[in-house]
Amino acid sequence: MLAGSVEIVIVNNASTDGTAEFIDTLPCQYSFVQVFHNSANLGFDGNTARCIEYAAGEYMALLSDDDVYLEGQVQAILDVVSRGDYALLALNYYSFIRQVHRPYKTYAPEEDVSFGQARDLINYLTVGHFSGLIYRSSLAKEKLNQTLDRAPLTQTDRSRGIYFEVALRLAYAADLPAYFIGRRRLAVKIPDSVDYAEIQNIAVDNCRFYTRLFKENVISAADLAYRYRLVIALLPQLTIRCTPGMSVAEIERVTRELTGYLGNNRNFRRKCLPLLRVAQYRPVRWLYKNSYAAARYLKRKIKGEP
């Protein structure tokens, strides 16, 4: 039914697990599927850039391989964009552990919200998840080029931020509205493990990322303060979850860098800095590790997850 309205672009990032052979069979079965292969692994941001470059539709949505559009999501997006021109759209979502139809955590209310200016969408609840952003393609391609002109992929990849940097640059420059689709039809998987240092990526690199954009006049001082507050809200849990796997030298470095960005914030000094400082002691890291494991186990049992 949607074949004439959408295209699916699959960009294989030099996989060696049989992915290439499987996805090459899809265009023969589905005329709206296009497949591209990278000759080498370009990293998270490099492959994201390729997806943006290859997309040919009026709007583009980026979807990670561990996130799921539920029934009706594509039609809901088409219904919205058929009613007007938008610079940016965002999707509400929930997280899950193993069972896609069993929400583990919900975030924003299930209410559609229209924004007269795209920049007003950026700081709305939960906006910024990779699979929840939809761009106007012509604007995204323009802002991708600007992003790559100002920062190499090796820099943007540190914060896994090229997709959101494109959104930020697009939202602040576009003279078009934005829209938040409130019904939760995007399911986001919570991974069992990740291939990056979470406290470095989510806290330190994000502080660096948004500070750079502020210095380039892409975002305002209020936006920077808001992003700092989001990092501070996550830091206690990140500290307890991540520091048991870090060396004392790594903990000291992260503490020093975060203090450089957030040291003027009272909540950081009172709630986060003490947790980071005592994490330098092995018994505390042992306590953090076991407390987090017990809390996660109990929450999964309460939610009925195996």
N, C-alpha and C positions, 0 to 999 in steps of 0.2 A: 504493500500500500504506500510506503514511503519512498520507494525506489526512485521516483522522479523528483523527490524533494530533497534528498540527502545524498551525500557521498561519504564513504568510510575510507579513510586513508590510514594504512598500516605502514609504519616505518620500523623495519627490523634493524635493531642496533647491533648487528654482527653476532647474532645468537648462534650458538654451536650445539643446541640441544634438540634439533629437529624442527624448530620454529619456522625456519626459512622454507623447508620443504612443504610444511603444512599450509602456510599462508599463501604460497604460490598456487595452490589449488583453488583458492577462494574466488579470484576474478572470473574463472570459468563458470562458477556456480551463481555468482551474484554480480551483475553488471555494474552496480554502484560501488564496488570495492576496488580500490587501487592499492597496489603493494609496491613498496620501495625498500631497497636494501642498502645499508651503509657498509662500505668495504672494511671499515674498522669501527670499533666501539668508540662513539663520540662522547660518552658520558651522558649524564642526565640532561644537562642543559643543552649540550650539542644536539642530542636527538630531539629535544623540545623545539629547538630552532628549526630543524629540518621539517618537523610536523607543520609548523607555521608557514614555512616557505612552500610546502607542497599543497597545502589546502587551497581549493579553488572556489569554494562556496562563498556566499555573501557573508555568512557568519561561520565561525569555527569554534568547536569545543574540543578541549584536550581531555583525554580519558586515560588514566593509568590502568595498567593491566590487572591491578588488584581491587579496582573499584567497579561498581555495577550500576548501570542505568536500569531501573525497574520499569515494569510495564507502564506505558503512557508517558514516559519522560520525554522522548523525542517529539511526540505530538504536542505536548505541553509547550515545549520550546518553540515549535513552529507556530502554534497559536499566538504566542506573544509577539514574535517578530513579524507576523502578518498584520498586526494592528498598528505598527509604527516603526520608525527608524531608531535604533539604539546603538550607542557606542559600546556598551558592556552589559552583560546579564550575569547573574549569579544564581546558583541552585542551592536550595536548602538540602541538608543531608543528615544521615545518622551513621554512626559507626557500628560495626559488627565484628565478632571474633571469628566464628566459623560458620554460623548459620545466617545466610544473607538476609533472610526475612525476619530475623530476631534482633531488633535494635539493642545495642549495648549501651549507647549513650546518644541522646538527642541534644540539639543545640538551639537554633533559632526557632521562634514560633512558626506555625504553619500558616502564615499570612503573606499574601503577595504585597509587595511594596514598590511603588513607583518613585523614582528619583528624578527631579527636574534637571539636575546636573550629574554627570557620571561620577564626578569626584566624590559626591555625597554617598555613593554606594560603598566606596572602598573601606570605610570604617564601620560598616554595618555588621551586626553579629555574624561571626563565623566566615565572613567573606574572605577569600584568599586561598581556600583549598584548591589544589591543582585541578581536580576533576570537576570542580564546581564553577569554573569561570568560562564564559562564552564571549568571544570577541567579535567585533565587526572586522572582517578579514582585512580590508584595505588599510584600516588604521593600525591593526596589529602588525602587518608587514612593515609599514612605515616606522613604527616604534621599535620593532625588532632591529632594524638597521641602525637606528639611533643608539639603541642599547649596546650593540656590538661595536659601534664606533667609540663608545665611551669606556667600555669595560670588556676585557677579554673573557672568553668563556671560562678560563681557569679561575677568574675572580668571581663571576656570577655563580659558578657551580658550587663554590664554597658555602653559599647559603641556599643552594638549590632554588635560586631566585629569579631566573630569567623570565619564567612565565608570569610571575607577579610584577616584576619590573616593567614588562611590556604593558600589563594592565594598569599600573600606576601612571606610566607616561601617557598612555592612551586616555585614561580617565581625566587627567588634569589638563590635557590639551584639547580634547574633543568638545565641540559645541553641540552635544547631543545628550539626550537623557539616558538613564539606565534603569534596570528592572531586576527585582529579586523575586524569583519563583518560590513560593513558600511551601508548597506540598513536598514532603520528603520522598522523592523518587530516586535519589542517589544514595547508594549504600557504599560506605567506605570501610574497607577492611583494616582492622588493627593488626599489623604484622606481628608474628611471633618474635622476630628479631629484625634489626635493620643493619645496613651495611655502612653506616656512618656514625660518628660520635655525636649523640643526640644533644648533649649539653653544649658542645662546641657549635653544632649546626643551628639549633633552635635558639640558643641564647647569644653566644658571642658573635657568630657570623651574622645573625639577624640584626644585632645592634650595629655592627659595622656596616651592613647593607643599607639600613635606613638612615644612618648618619651620613653616608655618602650621598644618598639621594637628597637629603636635606641640604647638604652643602652645595649640591648642584641646582638647588631651587626647584626640584621636582615635587617635593612634598613640603608642607608647612611645619612650623614649630609645633603646632597642636597635633599634627599627624605623628611627628616624631615622638612626642610625649606619650601619645596613645600607644604606639608600638612598644615603647619602653615599658609601659604599664602591663602590656600583654606578656612580655618576657618575664617581668617580675612575678606576675601571677603564676607562671609555670615553673619558676625556678625552684621552689621548695621540692616539688615532686621530681623534677629533673635531677636535682642534687642527690636525693635519696636513691633514685633509680640508677644514676650513671656513675657516681663517684666510687662505688665499690670496684668497678673495673678500671679505674684510673690510677696512675702512679701519683705519689705525693707531688712530684714536680709538675705534673699536668694539672692537678687540682690548684696548686699555687698559681700557675700561669693563668688558668681560667678565672680564678678569683681576682687576680690583678687586672686582667683585661675588663672584666665586668664592672669592677669598681671604677675603672676609668670612664666607662659610659654611664653607669647608674649610681655612682657614689653620692650624688646630691639628693637622691630620692630617699625619703625617710623609711618607706616600706622596705626598700632594698636593704638598708642598713640594719633595720630591726628584725626582719623576717628571713632574709636570704643570706646575708653575710655571715651571721653566726653558724648557720648550717654548713656553709662552705668551709669555714675555718676549722671547725671541729672534725670535718671529713678527712683532715690530714692524718688523723689517728686511726690506726688499724681497727681497734675494737669498735669505734663508731661506724666505720665502713661495714664491718660485719653486722652490726645492728641494723644499719640502713638496708643492707641486702636482704636480710631475713624478714624485716618488717614489710618491705615492699612485696616480697614473694607471698607472704601470708595475706596481705591485703588484696592482692590480685586474685589469689586462690578463692578467698571468701566472696569477692564480688562476682566472680564467674559462677560460683555455686548459687548465689542468690539469683543471678540472671538465668540460671538453668543451663549454662554452657558446660560441655563435657570437659 
